Amino acid sequence: MVQIAIVAGSYIPEKCGVAHYTQHLRESLSLQNIESVVLTTQQAAQVASDPSVWGVVDDWDVTDLLPLTKAIHQSQAEILHIQHAAGTYRFKRAIFLLPLLLRLTGWQKPIVTTIHEYGWWEWQPKWFPPQLLEICKMWGQQRGWWDREDGFLLTQSNAIIVTNQTAAKALIERLPQQKALVRQVPIGANIPTATDASKAARQAICQRYNWPEASVIFAFFGFLHPVKGLEILFSAFQQVVAVHPEARLLVIGGVESLALPSDQAAQYWQKLEAQITTLDLAEQIKMTGYLEADQTSKHLAGADIGVLPFNHGVTLKSGSLLALMGHALPVVATLAPDLDLELVQHPDVRFIPPRDVEALTKELNYLFENPELRKQLGYAGKTFSQKFSWSTIAQAHENIYSTVLQPVSALSNRSVI
């Protein structure tokens, strides 16, 4: 049995997509005889109330690195796996020093790092001369000592996992010497697929929200946030209802998250409710709030069309997209400028420009009026999503772990500066 230690900036799955991903990954790895402990904040460990989730730091400042390093050594893990997304560490950079500190304290075991986002966030302190800073960044990066964005996080790792093509391309361009260590492993759907038949699920939804059984149900799924394009969706949906009175919209997901803490979350929820009232759509739109995975899945199973009008577009980094596909829903989504080529080439998603009420209205009406097309697209999407199963993702991780555990690893003879 392989034992791994996972460093997670946050481990509260109901408030963080990366934490949700990590939870699913751990569950799938355990089925392959790979056990794990999570090293995270005291707060997250208290919420988890799980002996395999260790609260070892108060925050992610430099002073927290010492207890974190001590806990990693004490874990007796065979591999350290760092899950990194800037927001989960509250945009603090101390974590970038962790691999270096571990090597300096005698850690010789493999380090694997998953970067969930890359290429957009760099250290730019106002007090440091910009030209000198750029020279320092490039000087170390060209020698493979550090990375201009993630410090020692990648250059001291034995394997680097990226979840999408965009991040992989940016990483290899910056650190070509690390190319052999980069592995692309996609994320999976963030909820399982319901076992309920769609007809039974639809009846349950219509009864719950007092909707006619003849309703055609659109569904948005994900954390509610100002960048998700919900205001645009509501405006477009008003026009859809004007033409098709039997249209209904489910907005499935919680509003409180790492990106939108409690006070801001409450204000945003109230703003959305006010818009729904102003548009006179209180009967046609229902916001469910946070639902457990099985209830979310039942809601999606009873829907007809998925819609993700994100302001910055949708990519294969979106667990919400994969969840909609997995439930055989045709999807209307906004087109990201750096969209994954694999997704662009797949015809089951109907892409529209971001922040375009008229384009969104037109596409929603089109799918409403073409039930056979909905079935075709839904089937194609479900087939496409199967390659992102958690069992496949876990197997890819097992292969990576096996590689780095070989006697001669990519960093076995690499010194630290």
N, C-alpha and C positions, 0 to 999 in steps of 0.2 A: 504494500500500500504506500503510495506517494503522499507525503505531507507537504503542504504549501502554506505560506503565510501571505495574506493579501493586505496591502496597505490601501485603505480607502478613505478619501477625504471626508466623505459622508456615507453613512450606512443607514439611512432612513428611507427605504424604498418608496413609501407613499408620498414622499416629497422630492424625490430626486431620481431622474431617469437613469443616471449612471449607477446609482445604488441599486435600482431595480434590476439593471443589467447584471450587476455583480451577484445579486441574490440568485437570479436564474442560472448564472454560470456555475456558482457553487453547487446548486442542487443537481445540475446536469453532470458536473465532474464527480460528485459523490457516487453517481450510478456507475461510473467507470473506475471506482476504487481509488479516487483521489480525494483525500480529505483536506479541509482547509480551516484556518482560523483567520478572522478579520481583525486587523489592528486599526483602530479608528479613534474618534474622540470619546471622552467620557459621556457626553450627552447622548451621542448615537448609541453607545453601548447600553445606557440606561433604558432607552426607548426599545431597543432590540430585546433586552432581557433574555439573552441567549448565551450560554457559557462559551460558545465558540466565537463570540464577538467580544473582543477585549477593548476596553476603554483605556488607552495608554497615554493620551495627550489631552490637554485642555483646549488647545488650538493648534495652529500650524505655523507658529513663530519659530525663530531659530532656537530659542530655549526649549522648545518641545522636541527637538531632534535627539537630545540625549536620552530621555526616557523611551522614545520610539526605537532608537538603536538598541538599547538594552533589551527591550521587549522582543525585538527581532532575533537577537542572539538567544534569548531564553526560550523562544518558541520551538527550537530544535527542528525547524522546518528544513526540508531539503532544497526548497526553492523559495525565493521571495518574488512575489508578483505585485507590482505597483500599478494601481488603476489611476490614471491621471486625466482630469479635466479641470481647467483652471477654477471654475466656479465652485467645484466641490471642496477645494482647499481655500475658499473665500478669497481667491485671487492673490494668495500669498505665495512667495517664491522659495521659502526655506526648504520645501520638499526637494528642490533641485539639487541641494547639497547632500541629500541622504545617501545616494550610492557612494559618493566619495568618502563620506564619514564611515560608512560600513566597511569599505575596503581598508581604510586606515586603521580600523579597530579589529582587523583580522578576519572579516567575513570573506570566505573564499568560495562560497556556494553561489550558484547561478542567480542572477537578477533578470527578471522578465518585466518589461514595462509595456502597458497598453496605453496608447494615447488616443483619446476619444475625439480630440480636436487638435488642429495644428496649423500654423502658418498665419496667425492673426494677432498674436499677443506677445509683445516683447517688453523688456525692462527699459524704460526711458525716463530715468530720474531727472528732474529739472536741475538738480544741483551738480550733475556730472556733465562736463563739456561734451556735447553731442559728437563732435568729430573724434575725440579721443575714445569715447565709448564705442563708436563704430569700429575704430581700429582694433580695440581690444576684442570685440566680438568676433571679427573676422580672423584675427590672428590665431585665436584658440580654435575656432571652428575649422579653419583650413588644415590644422594639424590633428583634428579629431579629438581634441582635449575637452572641448565643451561645445554646446550648441547655443546659438544666439537667443533662442527662445526658451529652451528647457534646461539650460545649465549642464550639469553632469548626469541628468536623468537618463539620457539616451546613450551618451558616449561611454558610460560605465555599465551598460546593460548587455547581457549575453544574447538577448533576443528582444526585438521591438515589434509589438503587435499594433497594427493600425486597423481601423474599422471601415475605412473607405478609401477610394482611389485618390481623391483629392489630397488627403493627408499623406498618403504614400508618395505621391509625386513630389510634393513640397519637401518632404523629409529627405528623399534620395537626392534631390537637387542641392540641398544644403549640405548633406553629409554623405557624399557618394561612397566614402570609405565604409559606411555602415550598411550599404545596400544588401550585403549577404545576410545580414541579421534581421532584415525587415520581412515580416509576414503579414499578409492581409487576411484578416478573419472578420467577416461581417457580424453585425449584431443580429439578434433574433427578435421576434415579436415579443412585446412586453406583457402579453397575457396569453393564456392557452385558448384553444378553440372550444367553444361550448359543444356539449354533446346533444343539446336540445335541437330538435328539428326546427327549421326556420319558421314553419307555420305555427307551431306551438309557442315559440318565442315571440312571434308577432302578436299573437292573441294576448299573451301576458302583458306585453308593452301597451297595447291598445286599451286593455282593461285598467292597467295601472294609471295611465294618463288620460283616461276617458276620451280616447280618440276613436273615430270610426274604423272599422276593420278594413275598409277600402282605402285607408290612408297609404300614401307612398312616403316612406320614412327615410329622410336623409340623416346621416350621423357624422358628427365631428367627435374625434377622440384624442385626448391628450391633456396635459396641464393647460389651464387657461392662463393666458399671458398676453399683454398688449402686442407682442410680435407675432401672434398666431393668426391675425387677420380676422378675428371674430366680428369686429364692427363692420368690416366689409361684407362678411358672410350674412349678417343680419339684414343689411341694406339690400343685398341681392335677393335674399330669401323673401323679403316683402314683395318684390316684383314677381317672384315665382308664384307665391300664394295668390296674387292678383289674377294670374292666368289659370292656376291650378289650385283651387281652394282645398283640395284633399291633401296637399303637401304638408308634411310635418317635419320638424327638425329636433333631433336629440343632440344636446351638447354634453358629452360624457367626459367627466374628469374633474379633478379637484383644482382649486385655485391657489391654495397655499403651497409653496415650493421653496427651494433654496433661492430661486431667482425672484420670488415674490413672497416675502415674509408676511406674517399675519396681518399687520395693520394695512399694508399696501394691498394684500390679497382681498381683505374685506372691502376696501374702497373700490377695487376693480370689479368685484362681484356686483356691488351696488350700481356701478356704472353700466354694466351689461344689462342688469335688470331694468334700469331706467330706460335704456335704449329699446329693449323689448317692449316696454310699456308704451313708449312714445310711438313706436311703429305699429302699435295695436296688434301685437303678435303673441300675447300672453297665452293664448290657447294653442297656438301652432308651434311654439318653441318651448322645450323643457330643458332646463339645465339640471343635471342630476347631482352635481357635486361629486366628491370622491366616492367611488364604488370599489368594493373588493373585486378581485380578478374574475371570479365566477359570475358575478352580477354584470360586470362590464361585458363579458363575453356573451351573456344571454341577451343583452341589449343590442350588441352588434349582430348577433344571429338573427334578430328580428327586423333588422334594417334592410333597406333596399340599395342605398347609394352612400358611399363614403365621400367626405369632402374635407380637404386640408388646405386652407387658403393662406398658408404662412407668408408673412411679409417678405421673408428672405428666400422663399422657395423650399421645396422638399427634396431630400436626398435619401439614399439608402441608410443614412445614419438614423432615420426616424423609425423607432419601434412602433409608433402609431400607424405609420404607413403599412408596415408589415402585418400589424394586427388586422387592419381593414382588409388587406389582401387575403390574409389567412382565413377570414370569415366570408370569402367569396363575394366581397363587395366591389363593384366597379368604383374607381376613385377619381374624383376631380381634384387636382392639386396644382399649386403654383409652381412655376418652373424656376429652379435655382440657376444662377449664372454658371456655377461650376458643377452642374448636375452629373452624377455618375453616368458614364457612357452606357453601362449595362442597363440602367433604368431608362435612359432616353430611347434605347433601341427596342425596349419592350413596349408593345402597343396597348397594354391593359390600363394604363393611367392616362387620363385625359388632361393634358397640361394647358394651363392658361397663364397669362402674365400676372405678377403680384399686384395687389391693390387696384384691381380693375373690376369694378362692380358690374359693368355691362357684360364683360367677357364671362364672368362667373355666372351671372344670371342666364346668359345664353346657353352655357354648357349644362347647367342644372336643368333647365327646361328641356334641353335636347335629350338628356338621359331619362328624364321623367316620361317623355313621350315615346321612348323606344325600349320597352321591356325586354325584347329579345336581345338587343345589343347589350343590355345590362347583364343578362345571363352569360353571354359570350365573354364579356370583359371580366366578369366575376370569376368564371372558370379559369381563364388565362391567368388572372392575378393569383388565384389560389395555387395553381400549378407552379408559378414563378416563385411564390413565397416558400415553397417546400424546401428549397435549397438552403433556406436560412433557419432550419430547424435547430433547436438547442442541442440535440444529440450530435448533429454534424459539427456544430461549433465546439462542443466539448471534445469531440474526437480530434479536431484541429489543434486544440490546446494540449491534449495529451501527446500528440506528435511533437509539438514544440517543446514540451517539458522533457520528453524522452531525448530529444536532440541536445538540449543544454545540459542534461545529466551525463552525457558521454564523457569519458575520461579526459579528452582533449576538447575543451569548449572554446568558443570564440574569444573569450577574455581570460583564459586560464593563465596566460603568460603576460597579460597586459599590466603594466605598472600604472599607478596613479601619480598625478603630478603633485 
